[in-house]
Amino acid sequence: MPLDLIFTGHRYKAIGVLAEVMEHGKYDRDRINAAKELLAATKGPENMKIELDVGVSESSAVQQLNDQLAEIAGRSLKHLQAGATSLNELGALKVKDDDIIEGEYTNG
């Protein structure tokens, strides 16, 4: 086990002692030295790499649904252009009970 992990509690106690001396030390010299040590002890890593992924990743199910909707829209457009259907017919389409699939949605 790394020593950093083993002595983490003691490290925080030592930093607390330095903060106490910095605030309430009897002499300016002691307060200044405690402040310097406190700054050195709490200094962060020199090189810190932070990665942030802001993008939204789509699952394959969402991609398949988008593909199917695009295909339906393309077919509907072809039927409209050929005069085989009208906007009223397309807008009046209802979902049939047979088309509903029972199941659970998992966000993954």
C-alpha distances in whole Angstrom, upper triangle without the diagonal:
4,6,9,7,7,11,12,15,16,16,18,20,21,22,24,26,27,28,30,32,32,35,36,36,39,40,40,38,35,35,35,32,30,31,30,26,26,27,24,21,22,23,22,20,23,24,23,24,25,27,29,31,34,36,37,37,39,39,41,43,44,45,47,49,49,51,53,54,55,57,59,60,61,63,65,66,67,69,70,71,73,75,74,72,72,70,71,70,67,66,67,65,63,60,62,60,60,58,55,52,50,46,43,42,38,37,34
4,5,6,7,9,10,13,14,14,16,19,19,20,22,24,24,26,28,29,30,32,34,33,37,37,37,35,32,32,32,29,27,27,26,23,23,23,21,18,19,19,18,17,20,20,20,21,23,25,28,30,33,35,36,36,39,39,41,43,44,45,47,49,49,51,53,54,55,57,59,60,61,63,65,65,67,69,70,71,73,75,74,72,72,70,71,70,67,66,68,65,64,61,62,61,61,58,56,53,51,48,44,43,39,37,35
4,5,5,6,8,11,11,11,14,16,15,17,19,20,21,23,25,26,27,29,31,30,33,34,33,31,29,29,29,26,24,25,24,20,20,21,19,16,17,18,18,17,20,21,21,23,25,27,29,32,35,37,39,39,42,42,44,47,47,48,50,52,52,54,56,57,58,60,62,62,64,66,67,68,70,72,73,74,76,78,77,75,75,72,74,73,69,69,70,68,66,64,65,64,64,61,59,56,54,50,47,45,42,40,38
4,6,6,6,10,10,9,11,14,14,14,17,19,19,20,23,24,24,27,28,28,32,32,31,30,27,27,26,24,22,22,21,18,17,18,16,13,14,15,14,14,17,18,18,20,21,24,26,29,32,35,36,36,39,40,43,45,45,46,48,50,50,52,54,55,55,58,60,60,61,64,65,66,68,70,70,71,74,75,74,72,72,69,71,70,67,66,68,66,64,61,63,62,62,59,57,54,52,49,45,43,40,38,36
4,6,5,8,10,10,12,14,15,16,18,20,20,22,24,25,26,28,30,30,33,34,34,32,29,29,29,26,24,24,24,21,19,21,19,16,16,17,16,16,20,20,19,21,22,24,26,29,31,34,35,35,38,38,41,43,43,44,47,48,48,50,53,53,54,56,58,59,60,63,63,64,67,68,69,70,72,74,73,71,71,68,69,69,65,64,66,64,62,59,61,59,59,57,54,52,50,46,42,41,37,35,33
4,6,8,9,10,12,13,14,16,18,19,20,22,24,25,26,28,29,29,33,33,34,32,29,29,29,27,24,25,25,21,20,22,20,17,18,19,19,19,22,23,23,25,26,28,30,32,35,38,39,39,41,41,44,46,46,48,50,51,52,54,56,57,58,60,61,62,64,66,67,68,70,72,72,74,76,77,76,74,74,71,72,72,68,67,69,67,65,62,64,62,62,60,57,54,52,48,45,44,40,38,37
4,6,5,6,9,10,10,12,14,15,17,18,20,21,22,24,26,26,29,30,30,28,25,25,26,23,20,22,21,18,17,19,17,14,15,17,17,18,21,23,22,25,26,28,30,33,36,38,40,40,43,43,46,48,48,49,52,53,53,55,58,58,59,62,63,64,65,68,68,69,72,73,74,75,77,79,78,76,75,73,74,73,70,69,70,68,66,64,66,64,64,62,59,57,54,51,47,46,42,40,39
4,5,5,6,9,10,11,12,14,15,17,19,20,21,23,24,25,28,29,29,28,25,24,25,22,19,20,20,17,15,17,16,12,12,15,15,16,19,21,20,22,23,26,27,30,32,35,37,37,40,41,44,45,45,47,49,50,51,53,55,55,56,59,60,61,62,65,66,66,69,70,71,72,75,76,75,73,72,69,71,70,67,66,67,65,63,61,63,61,62,59,56,54,52,48,45,43,39,37,36
4,5,5,6,9,10,11,13,14,15,17,19,20,21,23,23,27,28,28,27,24,23,24,22,19,20,21,18,16,18,18,14,14,17,17,19,23,24,23,25,26,28,30,33,35,38,39,39,42,43,46,47,47,49,51,52,52,55,57,57,58,61,62,62,64,67,67,68,71,72,73,74,77,77,77,74,74,71,72,72,68,67,68,66,64,62,64,62,63,60,57,55,53,49,46,44,41,39,38
4,5,5,6,9,10,10,12,14,15,17,18,20,21,21,24,25,26,25,21,21,22,20,17,18,19,15,14,17,16,12,14,17,18,19,23,25,24,27,28,31,32,35,37,40,42,42,46,46,49,51,50,52,55,55,56,58,60,60,61,64,65,66,67,70,71,71,74,75,76,77,80,81,80,78,77,74,75,75,72,70,72,70,68,66,67,66,66,64,61,59,56,53,49,48,44,42,41
4,5,5,6,9,10,11,12,14,15,16,18,20,20,23,24,24,23,20,19,20,17,15,16,16,12,11,13,13,9,10,13,14,16,19,21,21,24,25,28,30,33,35,38,40,41,44,44,48,49,49,50,53,54,54,56,59,59,60,62,64,64,66,68,69,69,72,74,74,75,78,79,78,76,75,72,74,73,70,69,70,69,67,65,66,65,66,63,60,58,56,52,49,47,44,41,40
4,5,5,6,9,10,10,12,14,15,17,18,19,23,24,23,23,20,18,19,18,14,15,16,13,11,13,13,10,10,13,14,17,20,22,21,24,24,27,29,32,34,37,38,40,43,44,47,48,48,49,52,53,53,55,58,57,58,61,63,62,64,67,67,68,71,72,72,74,76,77,77,74,74,70,72,72,68,67,68,67,65,63,65,63,64,62,59,57,54,51,47,45,42,40,39
4,5,5,6,9,10,10,12,14,15,16,17,20,22,22,22,18,17,19,17,14,15,17,14,12,15,15,12,12,16,18,20,23,26,25,28,28,31,33,36,37,41,42,43,46,47,50,52,51,53,56,56,56,59,61,61,62,65,66,66,68,71,71,72,74,76,76,77,80,81,80,78,77,74,75,75,72,70,71,70,68,66,68,66,67,65,62,60,57,54,50,48,45,43,42
4,5,5,6,9,10,11,12,14,15,15,18,19,20,19,15,15,16,14,11,13,14,10,9,12,12,9,11,14,16,19,22,24,24,28,28,32,33,36,38,42,43,45,48,49,52,53,53,54,57,58,58,60,63,63,63,66,68,67,69,72,72,73,76,77,77,79,81,82,82,80,79,76,77,77,73,72,74,72,70,68,70,69,70,67,64,62,60,56,53,51,48,45,44
4,5,5,6,9,10,10,12,14,14,18,19,18,18,15,13,14,13,9,10,11,9,6,9,10,7,8,12,14,17,20,22,22,25,26,29,31,34,36,39,41,42,46,47,50,52,51,52,55,56,56,58,60,60,61,64,65,65,67,70,70,70,73,75,75,76,79,80,79,77,76,73,74,74,71,69,71,70,68,66,68,67,68,65,62,60,58,55,51,49,46,44,43
4,5,5,6,9,10,11,12,13,17,18,18,18,15,13,15,14,10,11,14,11,9,12,14,11,11,15,17,20,23,26,25,28,28,31,32,36,37,41,42,44,47,48,52,53,52,54,57,57,57,59,62,61,62,65,66,66,68,71,71,71,74,76,76,77,80,81,80,78,77,73,74,75,71,70,71,70,68,66,68,67,68,66,63,61,59,55,52,50,47,44,43
4,5,5,6,9,10,10,11,14,15,16,16,12,11,14,12,9,11,13,11,9,13,14,12,13,16,19,22,25,28,27,31,31,34,36,39,41,44,46,47,51,52,55,56,56,57,60,60,60,63,65,65,66,69,70,70,72,74,75,75,78,80,79,81,84,84,84,81,80,77,78,79,75,73,75,74,72,70,72,71,72,69,66,64,62,59,55,53,50,48,47
4,5,5,6,9,10,10,13,14,14,13,10,9,10,9,5,7,9,7,6,10,11,9,11,14,17,20,22,25,25,29,30,33,35,38,40,43,45,47,50,51,55,56,55,57,60,60,60,62,65,64,65,68,70,69,71,74,74,74,77,79,79,80,83,84,83,81,80,77,78,78,75,73,75,74,72,70,73,71,72,70,67,65,63,60,56,54,51,48,47
4,6,5,6,9,10,13,14,14,14,11,9,11,11,7,7,10,9,7,10,12,11,11,14,17,20,23,26,25,29,29,32,33,37,38,42,44,45,49,50,54,55,54,55,59,59,58,61,63,63,64,67,68,67,69,72,72,72,75,77,77,78,81,82,81,79,78,74,75,76,73,71,73,72,70,68,71,69,71,68,65,63,61,58,54,52,49,47,46
4,5,5,6,7,11,13,13,14,11,9,12,12,9,10,13,12,10,13,16,14,15,18,21,24,26,29,29,32,33,36,37,40,41,45,47,48,52,53,57,58,57,58,61,62,61,64,66,66,66,70,71,70,72,75,75,75,78,80,79,81,84,85,84,82,80,77,78,79,75,73,75,74,72,71,73,72,73,70,67,66,63,60,57,55,52,49,49
4,5,5,5,8,10,10,11,7,6,9,9,6,8,11,11,10,13,15,14,15,18,22,25,27,30,30,33,34,38,39,42,43,47,49,51,54,56,59,60,59,61,64,64,64,66,69,68,69,72,73,73,75,78,78,78,81,83,82,83,86,87,87,84,83,80,81,81,78,76,78,77,76,74,76,75,76,74,70,69,67,63,60,58,55,52,51
4,6,6,9,10,9,10,7,4,7,8,5,5,9,9,8,11,13,13,14,16,20,23,25,28,28,32,32,36,37,40,41,45,47,49,53,54,58,59,58,59,63,63,62,65,67,67,67,70,72,71,73,76,76,76,79,81,80,81,84,85,85,82,81,78,79,80,76,74,76,75,74,72,75,74,75,72,69,68,66,63,59,57,54,51,50
4,6,9,11,10,12,10,7,10,11,9,9,13,13,11,14,17,16,16,19,22,26,27,30,30,33,34,37,38,41,42,46,48,50,53,55,58,59,58,60,63,63,62,65,67,67,67,71,72,71,73,76,76,76,79,81,80,81,84,85,85,82,81,77,78,79,76,74,76,75,73,72,74,73,75,72,69,68,66,63,59,57,54,51,51
4,6,9,10,12,9,7,11,12,10,11,15,15,14,17,19,19,19,22,25,29,30,34,33,37,37,40,41,45,45,49,51,53,56,58,62,63,61,63,66,66,66,69,71,70,71,74,75,74,76,79,79,79,82,84,83,85,88,88,88,86,84,81,82,82,79,77,79,78,76,75,77,76,78,75,72,70,68,65,61,59,57,54,54
4,6,7,9,6,5,9,10,9,10,13,14,14,16,18,18,19,22,25,29,30,33,34,37,38,41,43,46,47,51,53,55,58,60,63,64,63,65,68,68,68,70,73,72,73,76,77,76,78,81,81,81,84,86,85,87,90,91,90,88,86,83,84,85,82,80,81,81,79,77,80,79,80,77,74,73,71,68,64,62,59,56,56
4,7,9,7,8,11,12,12,14,16,17,17,20,21,22,23,25,29,32,33,37,37,41,42,45,46,50,51,54,57,59,62,63,67,68,67,69,72,72,71,74,76,76,76,80,81,80,82,85,85,85,88,90,89,90,93,94,94,91,90,87,88,88,85,83,85,84,83,81,83,82,84,81,78,77,74,71,68,65,62,60,59
4,5,5,6,9,10,11,12,14,16,17,19,20,21,23,24,28,31,32,36,36,40,41,45,46,50,51,54,57,59,62,64,67,69,67,69,72,72,71,74,77,76,76,80,81,80,82,85,85,85,88,90,89,90,93,94,94,92,90,87,88,89,86,84,86,85,83,82,84,83,85,82,79,78,76,72,69,66,63,61,60
4,5,5,6,9,10,10,12,14,15,16,18,20,21,22,26,29,30,33,34,38,39,42,44,47,48,52,54,57,60,62,65,67,65,67,70,70,69,72,75,74,74,77,79,78,80,83,83,82,85,87,87,88,91,92,92,89,88,85,86,87,83,82,84,83,82,80,83,82,83,80,78,76,74,71,67,65,62,59,58
4,6,5,6,9,10,11,12,14,15,17,18,20,21,25,28,28,32,33,37,38,42,43,47,48,52,54,56,60,62,65,67,65,67,70,70,69,72,75,74,74,78,79,78,80,83,83,83,86,88,87,88,91,92,92,90,89,85,87,87,84,82,84,84,82,81,83,82,84,81,78,76,75,71,68,65,62,59,58
4,5,5,6,8,10,10,12,14,15,16,18,20,24,26,27,31,32,36,37,40,42,46,47,51,53,55,58,60,63,65,64,65,68,69,68,70,73,72,73,76,77,77,79,82,82,82,85,87,86,87,90,91,91,89,87,84,85,86,83,81,83,82,81,79,81,80,81,79,76,74,72,69,65,63,60,57,56
4,6,5,6,9,10,10,12,14,15,16,18,22,25,26,29,30,34,35,38,40,43,44,48,50,52,56,57,61,62,61,62,66,66,65,68,70,70,70,73,75,74,76,79,79,79,82,84,83,84,87,88,88,86,84,81,82,83,80,78,80,79,78,76,78,77,79,76,73,72,70,66,63,60,57,55,54
4,5,5,6,9,10,11,12,14,15,17,20,23,24,27,28,32,33,37,38,42,43,47,49,51,55,57,60,62,60,61,65,65,64,67,70,69,69,72,74,73,75,78,78,78,80,83,82,83,86,87,87,85,83,80,82,82,79,77,79,78,77,76,78,78,79,76,73,72,70,67,63,60,57,54,53
4,5,5,6,8,10,11,12,14,15,19,22,22,26,27,31,32,36,38,42,43,47,49,51,55,56,60,61,60,61,65,65,64,67,69,69,69,72,74,73,75,78,78,78,81,83,82,83,86,87,87,85,84,81,82,83,79,78,80,79,78,76,78,78,79,76,73,71,70,66,62,60,57,54,53
4,5,5,6,9,10,10,12,14,18,21,22,25,26,30,31,35,36,40,41,45,47,49,52,54,57,59,58,59,62,63,62,65,67,67,67,70,72,71,73,76,76,76,79,81,80,81,84,85,85,83,82,79,80,81,77,75,77,76,75,73,76,75,76,73,70,68,67,63,60,57,54,51,50
4,5,5,6,9,10,11,12,16,19,20,23,24,28,29,32,34,37,39,42,45,47,50,52,55,57,56,57,60,60,60,62,65,64,65,68,69,68,70,73,73,73,76,78,78,79,82,83,83,80,79,76,77,78,74,73,75,74,73,71,74,73,74,71,68,67,65,62,58,55,52,49,49
4,5,5,6,9,10,11,14,17,18,21,22,26,28,31,33,37,38,42,45,46,50,52,55,57,56,56,60,60,60,62,65,64,64,68,69,68,70,73,73,73,76,78,78,78,81,83,83,81,79,76,78,78,75,73,76,74,73,72,74,73,74,71,69,67,66,62,59,56,53,50,49
4,5,5,6,9,10,14,16,17,21,22,26,27,31,33,36,38,42,44,46,49,51,54,56,55,56,59,60,59,61,64,64,64,67,69,68,70,73,73,73,76,78,78,79,81,83,83,80,79,76,78,78,75,73,75,74,73,71,73,72,73,70,68,66,64,61,57,55,51,49,47
4,5,5,6,8,12,15,17,20,20,24,25,29,30,34,36,39,41,43,47,48,51,53,52,53,56,57,56,59,61,61,61,65,66,65,67,70,70,70,73,75,75,76,79,80,80,78,76,73,75,75,72,70,72,71,70,68,70,69,70,67,65,63,61,58,54,52,48,46,45
4,6,5,6,10,13,14,17,18,22,23,26,28,32,33,37,39,41,45,47,50,52,50,51,55,55,54,57,60,59,59,62,64,63,65,68,68,68,71,73,73,74,77,78,78,76,74,71,73,73,70,68,71,69,68,66,69,68,69,66,64,62,60,57,53,51,48,45,43
4,6,5,9,11,12,16,17,21,22,26,28,32,34,37,40,41,45,47,50,52,51,51,55,56,55,57,60,60,60,63,65,64,65,68,69,69,71,74,73,74,77,78,78,76,75,72,74,74,71,69,72,70,69,67,70,69,70,67,64,62,61,57,54,51,48,45,44
4,6,9,11,13,16,17,20,22,25,28,31,33,37,39,40,44,45,48,50,49,50,54,54,54,56,59,59,59,62,64,63,65,68,68,68,71,73,73,74,77,78,78,76,75,72,73,73,70,68,70,69,68,66,68,67,68,65,62,60,59,55,52,49,46,43,42
4,6,9,12,15,15,18,19,23,25,28,30,33,36,37,41,42,45,47,46,47,51,51,51,53,56,55,56,59,60,60,61,64,65,65,68,70,69,70,73,74,74,72,71,68,70,70,66,65,67,66,64,62,65,64,65,62,59,57,56,52,49,46,43,40,39
4,7,8,12,12,16,17,21,23,27,29,32,35,36,40,41,45,47,45,46,50,50,49,52,55,54,54,57,59,59,60,63,64,64,66,68,68,69,72,73,73,71,70,67,69,69,66,64,66,65,64,62,65,64,65,62,59,57,56,53,49,46,43,40,39
4,6,9,9,12,13,17,19,23,25,28,31,32,36,38,41,43,42,42,46,47,46,48,51,51,51,54,56,55,56,60,60,60,63,65,65,66,68,70,70,68,67,64,66,66,62,61,63,62,61,59,61,61,61,58,56,54,53,49,46,43,40,37,35
4,6,6,10,12,16,19,22,25,28,30,31,35,37,39,42,41,41,45,46,45,47,50,50,50,53,55,54,55,58,59,59,61,64,64,65,67,69,69,67,66,63,65,65,62,61,63,61,61,59,61,60,61,58,55,53,52,49,45,43,39,36,34
4,6,10,13,16,19,23,25,28,31,32,36,38,40,43,42,42,45,47,46,47,50,51,50,53,55,55,56,59,60,59,62,64,64,65,67,69,69,67,67,64,66,66,62,62,64,62,62,60,62,62,62,59,57,55,54,51,47,45,41,38,36
4,7,10,13,16,20,22,25,28,29,33,34,37,40,39,39,42,43,42,44,47,47,47,50,52,51,52,55,56,56,58,61,61,61,64,66,66,64,64,61,63,63,59,59,61,59,59,57,59,59,59,56,54,52,51,48,45,42,38,35,33
4,6,10,13,16,19,22,25,26,30,31,34,37,36,36,39,40,39,41,44,44,44,47,49,48,49,53,53,53,56,58,58,59,61,63,63,61,61,58,60,60,56,55,58,56,55,54,56,56,56,53,51,49,48,45,41,38,35,32,30
4,7,10,13,16,19,22,22,26,28,31,33,32,32,36,37,36,37,41,41,40,43,45,45,46,49,50,50,52,54,55,55,58,60,59,58,57,55,57,57,53,52,55,53,52,50,53,53,53,50,48,46,45,42,39,36,32,29,27
4,7,10,13,15,18,20,23,25,28,31,29,30,33,34,33,35,38,38,38,41,43,42,43,46,47,47,49,52,52,52,55,57,57,55,54,51,53,53,50,49,51,50,49,47,50,50,50,47,45,43,42,39,36,32,29,26,24
4,7,10,12,15,16,20,22,25,27,26,26,29,30,29,31,34,34,34,37,39,39,40,43,44,43,46,48,48,49,52,53,53,51,51,48,50,50,46,46,48,46,46,44,46,46,46,43,41,40,39,36,33,30,26,23,21
4,6,9,12,14,17,20,23,25,23,23,27,28,27,29,32,31,31,34,36,36,37,40,41,41,43,45,45,46,49,50,50,48,48,45,47,47,43,42,45,43,43,41,43,43,44,40,38,37,37,34,30,27,24,20,19
4,6,8,10,14,16,19,21,20,20,23,24,23,25,28,28,28,31,33,32,33,36,37,37,40,42,42,43,46,47,47,45,44,42,44,44,40,39,41,40,39,37,40,40,40,37,35,34,33,31,27,24,21,18,16
4,7,9,13,16,19,21,18,19,23,23,21,24,27,26,26,29,31,30,32,35,35,35,38,40,40,41,43,45,44,43,42,39,41,41,37,36,39,37,37,35,38,38,39,35,34,33,32,30,27,23,21,17,16
4,6,10,13,16,18,15,15,19,19,18,20,23,23,22,26,27,27,28,31,32,32,34,36,36,37,40,41,41,39,39,36,38,38,34,34,36,35,34,33,36,36,36,33,31,30,30,28,25,21,19,16,15
4,6,10,13,14,12,12,16,16,15,18,20,20,20,23,25,24,26,29,29,30,32,34,34,36,38,39,39,37,36,34,36,35,32,31,33,31,31,29,32,32,32,29,27,26,26,24,21,18,16,12,12
4,7,10,12,10,10,14,15,14,16,19,19,19,22,24,24,25,28,29,29,31,33,34,35,37,39,38,36,36,34,36,35,31,31,33,31,31,28,31,31,31,28,26,25,25,22,20,16,14,11,9
4,6,8,6,7,10,11,10,12,15,15,16,19,20,21,22,25,26,26,29,30,31,32,34,36,35,33,33,31,33,32,28,28,30,28,27,25,27,28,27,24,23,21,22,20,18,14,13,10,9
4,5,5,6,9,10,11,13,14,16,17,19,20,21,23,25,26,27,29,31,32,33,35,36,35,34,34,32,33,32,29,29,30,28,27,24,26,26,25,22,21,19,19,17,15,12,10,8,7
4,5,5,6,9,10,10,12,14,15,16,18,20,21,23,24,26,27,29,30,32,33,35,33,32,33,31,33,31,27,28,30,27,26,23,25,25,24,21,20,18,19,17,16,13,12,11,10
4,5,5,6,9,10,11,12,14,15,16,18,20,21,22,24,26,27,29,30,32,33,31,30,30,29,30,28,25,25,27,24,23,20,21,21,20,17,16,14,15,13,13,10,10,10,10
4,5,5,6,9,10,11,12,14,15,16,18,20,21,23,25,26,27,29,30,31,30,28,29,27,28,27,23,23,25,22,22,19,22,22,21,18,17,16,17,15,14,11,11,10,10
4,5,5,6,9,10,11,12,14,15,17,18,20,21,23,25,26,27,29,30,29,28,28,26,28,27,23,24,26,23,23,21,23,24,23,20,19,18,20,18,18,15,15,13,13
4,5,5,6,9,10,11,12,14,15,17,18,20,21,23,24,26,27,29,27,26,27,25,27,25,22,23,24,21,21,19,21,22,20,17,17,16,18,17,17,15,15,15,15
4,5,5,6,9,10,11,12,14,15,16,18,20,21,22,24,26,27,25,24,24,22,24,22,19,20,21,18,18,16,18,19,18,14,14,14,16,16,16,13,15,14,15
4,5,5,6,9,10,10,12,14,15,16,18,20,21,23,24,26,25,23,23,21,23,22,19,19,21,19,19,18,20,22,21,17,17,17,20,19,19,16,17,16,17
4,5,5,6,9,10,11,12,14,15,17,19,20,21,23,24,23,22,23,22,24,22,19,20,22,20,20,19,21,23,22,18,19,18,21,21,21,19,19,19,19
4,5,5,6,9,10,11,12,14,15,17,18,20,21,22,21,20,21,20,22,20,16,18,19,16,17,15,17,19,18,14,16,16,19,19,20,18,20,19,20
4,5,5,6,9,10,10,12,14,15,16,18,20,21,20,18,18,17,19,17,14,15,17,14,15,14,17,19,19,15,16,17,20,20,21,19,20,20,21
4,5,5,6,9,10,11,12,14,15,16,18,20,19,18,18,17,20,18,15,16,19,17,18,18,20,23,22,18,20,20,23,24,24,22,23,22,23
4,5,5,6,9,10,11,12,14,15,17,18,17,16,18,17,20,18,14,17,19,16,18,17,19,22,21,17,19,20,23,24,25,23,24,24,25
4,5,5,6,9,10,11,12,14,15,16,15,14,15,14,16,14,11,13,15,12,14,14,16,19,18,15,17,19,22,23,24,23,25,25,26
4,6,5,6,9,10,10,12,14,15,14,13,13,12,15,14,10,12,15,13,15,16,19,22,21,18,20,21,25,25,26,24,26,26,27
4,5,5,6,9,10,11,12,14,14,13,14,14,17,16,13,15,18,16,19,19,21,24,24,20,22,24,27,28,29,27,29,28,29
4,5,5,6,9,10,11,12,11,11,13,13,16,14,11,14,16,14,17,17,19,23,22,19,21,23,26,28,29,28,30,30,30
4,5,5,6,9,10,10,9,8,9,9,12,10,8,11,13,12,15,16,18,22,21,19,21,23,27,28,29,28,30,30,31
4,5,5,6,9,10,10,9,10,10,13,13,10,13,16,15,18,19,22,25,25,22,24,27,30,31,32,30,32,32,33
4,5,5,6,8,9,9,11,12,15,14,12,15,18,17,20,21,23,27,26,23,26,28,31,33,34,32,35,34,35
4,6,5,6,5,6,8,10,13,11,10,13,15,14,18,19,21,25,24,22,25,27,31,32,34,33,35,35,36
4,5,5,6,5,6,7,11,10,9,12,14,14,18,20,22,26,26,24,26,29,32,34,35,34,36,36,37
4,5,8,9,9,11,14,14,13,16,18,18,22,24,26,30,29,27,29,32,35,37,38,36,39,38,39
4,5,8,10,12,15,14,14,17,19,19,22,24,26,29,29,27,30,32,36,37,39,38,40,40,41
4,5,7,10,12,12,12,15,17,17,21,23,25,28,28,26,29,32,35,37,39,38,41,40,42
4,7,10,12,10,11,14,15,15,19,21,22,25,25,23,26,29,33,35,37,36,39,39,40
4,7,8,6,7,11,11,12,15,18,19,23,23,21,24,27,31,33,35,34,37,37,38
4,5,5,6,9,10,11,15,18,20,24,24,23,25,28,31,33,35,34,37,37,39
4,5,5,6,8,10,14,17,19,23,24,22,24,27,30,32,33,32,34,34,36
4,6,5,6,9,12,16,18,21,23,21,23,27,29,32,33,32,35,35,37
4,5,5,7,10,13,15,19,20,18,21,24,27,30,31,31,34,34,36
4,5,6,9,12,14,18,19,17,19,22,25,27,29,28,31,31,33
4,6,9,12,15,18,19,17,19,22,25,27,28,27,30,30,32
4,6,10,12,16,17,16,18,21,24,26,28,27,30,31,33
4,7,9,13,14,12,14,18,21,23,25,24,28,28,31
4,6,10,11,10,11,15,18,20,22,22,26,27,29
4,7,8,7,8,11,14,17,19,19,22,24,26
4,5,5,7,11,13,17,19,20,24,26,28
4,5,5,9,11,14,17,18,22,24,27
4,6,8,10,14,17,19,22,25,27
4,6,10,13,16,17,20,22,24
4,6,10,12,13,17,19,22
4,6,10,11,15,17,19
4,7,10,13,16,18
4,7,10,13,15
4,6,10,12
4,7,9
4,6
4
